[in-house]
């Protein structure tokens, strides 16, 4: 039976996101263990199958996601991003903490470990719809999110750089915080959110998202 109160809502999750000089390519980036986000799977009551690393600078966000224990089957279709297996992100560049509807400064991204390219075997980053959005963000520019992936026997690893061009309203010097939510979507496990139980409206409600503090040191 679902809890009457979201246990994650008893806390305000403010997660540090450290500044790093190099965000791309992964062979030269500076994402270290200090950039790893804490796992809140036990609080949200979901399987602990996703690890995330995040860093920022004025050029955007560098991200690494590792999924383990989910098997090798993958359903990744860039034309159906909301339902595709992969790492899904919700980002608000100007969070208010008050509105229950996403606006033009909110972006949902589907980072798919495969399904892109001519032969549908390349990773791809595509925009996805946020339900009940009050105002749509600008279109995602082509090439705004370089992405790499490694497929494994029990999951995948995704490495990406979400550039400032992909983040409407991005101004980390004026607003050094982001609304942020992440979820793993998988055909077998379903939706595995990072900061709230699956039953809660995190797909559409920005007040259920965590907050990233853009740390300069």
C-alpha positions as a printed NumPy array, in Angstrom:
array([[  0.   ,   0.   ,   0.   ],
       [  1.287,   3.454,  -0.894],
       [  2.155,   5.786,   2.012],
       [ -0.263,   8.649,   2.668],
       [  2.658,  11.07 ,   2.814],
       [  5.642,  11.025,   0.504],
       [  8.506,  10.23 ,   2.924],
       [ 10.848,  12.231,   0.7  ],
       [  8.612,  15.287,   1.161],
       [  9.586,  15.424,   4.835],
       [ 12.969,  16.734,   3.689],
       [ 14.222,  19.422,   1.36 ],
       [ 16.934,  17.732,  -0.647],
       [ 19.65 ,  20.256,  -1.441],
       [ 22.458,  18.439,  -3.187],
       [ 25.842,  20.021,  -3.912],
       [ 26.895,  20.191,  -7.551],
       [ 30.58 ,  21.073,  -7.732],
       [ 32.192,  23.315, -10.312],
       [ 34.709,  21.627, -12.584],
       [ 36.849,  23.199, -15.287],
       [ 36.402,  20.456, -17.889],
       [ 33.04 ,  18.84 , -18.594],
       [ 33.754,  17.255, -21.982],
       [ 35.036,  14.963, -23.382],
       [ 34.886,  12.24 , -20.712],
       [ 38.481,  11.25 , -21.446],
       [ 39.556,  14.656, -20.107],
       [ 36.751,  15.711, -17.775],
       [ 37.073,  16.389, -14.06 ],
       [ 34.119,  14.439, -12.673],
       [ 35.561,  12.755,  -9.589],
       [ 34.067,  10.97 ,  -6.582],
       [ 33.225,  14.307,  -4.98 ],
       [ 30.763,  14.812,  -7.847],
       [ 28.802,  11.661,  -7.006],
       [ 25.251,  12.353,  -5.789],
       [ 24.096,  10.459,  -2.71 ],
       [ 21.7  ,   7.579,  -3.269],
       [ 18.252,   8.233,  -1.804],
       [ 16.726,   4.969,  -3.035],
       [ 16.032,   3.782,   0.52 ],
       [ 14.105,   6.982,   1.304],
       [ 12.118,   6.785,  -1.938],
       [ 11.51 ,   3.042,  -1.505],
       [ 12.879,   2.028,  -4.909],
       [ 15.62 ,  -0.352,  -6.106],
       [ 19.123,   1.074,  -5.755],
       [ 20.119,   0.578,  -9.399],
       [ 21.289,   4.045, -10.503],
       [ 24.392,   6.064,  -9.645],
       [ 24.843,   9.673, -10.739],
       [ 27.776,  12.078, -10.965],
       [ 27.193,  15.767, -11.772],
       [ 29.371,  18.847, -12.205],
       [ 28.858,  22.311, -13.643],
       [ 30.567,  25.353, -15.058],
       [ 29.385,  28.304, -17.111],
       [ 29.208,  26.06 , -20.199],
       [ 26.615,  23.723, -18.697],
       [ 26.384,  20.423, -16.801],
       [ 28.561,  17.333, -17.062],
       [ 26.841,  14.086, -16.16 ],
       [ 27.671,  10.443, -15.706],
       [ 24.974,   7.849, -15.014],
       [ 25.551,   4.156, -14.316],
       [ 22.697,   1.637, -14.206],
       [ 23.39 ,  -1.816, -12.779],
       [ 21.225,  -4.841, -12.131],
       [ 18.646,  -4.094, -14.821],
       [ 19.644,  -6.662, -17.457],
       [ 20.651,  -6.256, -21.08 ],
       [ 17.239,  -5.747, -22.73 ],
       [ 16.678,  -2.142, -23.837],
       [ 13.718,  -0.429, -25.501],
       [ 15.053,   2.889, -26.798],
       [ 13.054,   4.812, -29.407],
       [ 13.945,   8.501, -29.849],
       [ 10.508,   9.164, -31.376],
       [  8.869,   7.902, -28.159],
       [ 11.154,   9.457, -25.551],
       [  8.731,   9.47 , -22.613],
       [  8.505,   5.661, -22.683],
       [ 12.066,   4.827, -23.719],
       [ 14.522,   3.019, -21.473],
       [ 17.313,   5.233, -20.196],
       [ 18.16 ,   8.073, -17.865],
       [ 15.491,  10.77 , -17.688],
       [ 16.203,  14.219, -16.252],
       [ 14.008,  17.116, -15.178],
       [ 15.829,  20.446, -14.826],
       [ 14.488,  23.847, -13.787],
       [ 16.999,  26.656, -14.261],
       [ 14.892,  29.154, -12.29 ],
       [ 13.169,  27.124,  -9.589],
       [ 10.572,  28.791,  -7.392],
       [  9.67 ,  25.841,  -5.184],
       [  6.042,  26.964,  -5.364],
       [  4.509,  26.16 ,  -8.755],
       [  3.121,  22.672,  -9.261],
       [  3.355,  23.064, -13.053],
       [  6.503,  23.196, -15.17 ],
       [  7.133,  26.341, -17.209],
       [  9.418,  27.633, -19.919],
       [ 12.53 ,  27.339, -17.74 ],
       [ 11.934,  23.631, -17.183],
       [ 13.337,  20.949, -19.464],
       [ 12.873,  17.19 , -19.504],
       [ 15.559,  15.171, -21.256],
       [ 15.692,  11.499, -22.17 ],
       [ 19.276,  10.241, -22.356],
       [ 19.05 ,   6.937, -24.185],
       [ 21.999,   4.498, -24.169],
       [ 21.123,   3.286, -27.658],
       [ 18.515,   3.802, -30.387],
       [ 20.121,   6.747, -32.185],
       [ 22.009,   7.088, -35.455],
       [ 21.331,   5.493, -38.829],
       [ 21.588,   1.976, -37.439],
       [ 19.833,   2.78 , -34.143],
       [ 22.818,   1.644, -32.086],
       [ 24.165,   5.008, -30.897],
       [ 23.322,   6.925, -27.708],
       [ 21.089,   9.928, -28.14 ],
       [ 19.679,  12.785, -26.05 ],
       [ 16.165,  13.95 , -26.919],
       [ 13.646,  16.289, -25.29 ],
       [ 10.583,  14.748, -23.678],
       [  7.233,  16.166, -22.651],
       [  6.469,  17.215, -19.079],
       [  2.748,  16.659, -18.396],
       [  0.669,  19.734, -17.517],
       [  3.389,  22.156, -18.655],
       [  2.115,  25.734, -18.478],
       [  4.583,  27.045, -21.08 ],
       [  6.914,  25.096, -23.346],
       [ 10.692,  25.701, -23.29 ],
       [ 12.55 ,  26.662, -26.436],
       [ 13.435,  23.889, -28.859],
       [ 16.486,  21.812, -28.046],
       [ 19.244,  22.883, -30.472],
       [ 20.801,  20.12 , -32.516],
       [ 24.124,  18.983, -31.062],
       [ 23.516,  20.758, -27.74 ],
       [ 24.074,  17.549, -25.739],
       [ 27.085,  15.444, -26.757],
       [ 26.63 ,  11.951, -25.369],
       [ 28.487,   8.646, -25.089],
       [ 27.399,   5.288, -23.696],
       [ 28.722,   1.863, -22.796],
       [ 26.362,  -1.118, -22.78 ],
       [ 26.957,  -3.854, -20.212],
       [ 25.496,  -7.258, -19.453],
       [ 23.393,  -5.869, -16.608],
       [ 22.844,  -2.249, -17.577],
       [ 24.591,   0.733, -19.143],
       [ 26.729,   3.792, -18.527],
       [ 25.875,   7.189, -20.003],
       [ 28.208,  10.196, -20.195],
       [ 26.858,  13.52 , -21.416],
       [ 27.406,  17.273, -21.397],
       [ 24.191,  19.288, -21.179],
       [ 25.322,  22.57 , -22.66 ],
       [ 23.984,  25.997, -21.701],
       [ 22.172,  26.076, -25.059],
       [ 20.066,  23.121, -23.871],
       [ 19.084,  24.867, -20.623],
       [ 16.634,  27.747, -21.159],
       [ 17.251,  30.473, -18.599],
       [ 20.7  ,  29.147, -17.635],
       [ 22.507,  31.808, -15.596],
       [ 24.5  ,  30.107, -12.822],
       [ 26.104,  33.341, -11.627],
       [ 22.749,  35.014, -11.01 ],
       [ 20.857,  31.883,  -9.915],
       [ 23.311,  29.343,  -8.448],
       [ 20.771,  26.567,  -7.989],
       [ 18.67 ,  24.249, -10.124],
       [ 15.53 ,  22.247,  -9.674],
       [ 16.581,  18.703, -10.492],
       [ 15.059,  15.262, -10.726],
       [ 16.27 ,  12.024, -12.275],
       [ 14.698,   8.65 , -12.926],
       [ 15.68 ,   5.418, -14.572],
       [ 13.034,   4.089, -16.937],
       [ 13.221,   0.399, -17.737],
       [ 10.845,  -2.042, -19.411],
       [ 11.242,  -4.601, -16.634],
       [ 11.473,  -2.39 , -13.542],
       [  9.243,   0.432, -14.741],
       [  9.905,   3.948, -13.475],
       [ 12.58 ,   4.172, -10.781],
       [ 12.715,   7.762,  -9.439],
       [ 15.659,   9.066,  -7.43 ],
       [ 13.999,  11.393,  -4.915],
       [ 10.355,  10.343,  -4.503],
       [  8.239,   7.157,  -4.542],
       [  6.962,   6.027,  -7.963],
       [  3.364,   6.853,  -7.018],
       [  3.972,  10.589,  -6.625],
       [  3.636,  13.192,  -9.439],
       [  7.339,  13.925,  -9.93 ],
       [  6.981,  13.602, -13.706],
       [  4.9  ,  16.803, -13.784],
       [  5.262,  18.612, -10.437],
       [  8.436,  20.699,  -9.909],
       [  7.76 ,  20.957,  -6.161],
       [  8.664,  17.268,  -5.842],
       [ 12.111,  17.776,  -7.393],
       [ 15.352,  18.125,  -5.483],
       [ 17.551,  21.222,  -5.587],
       [ 21.109,  21.365,  -6.86 ],
       [ 23.332,  23.949,  -5.225],
       [ 25.978,  25.069,  -7.723],
       [ 29.077,  25.062,  -5.55 ],
       [ 31.996,  27.196,  -6.757],
       [ 34.746,  25.56 ,  -4.694]])
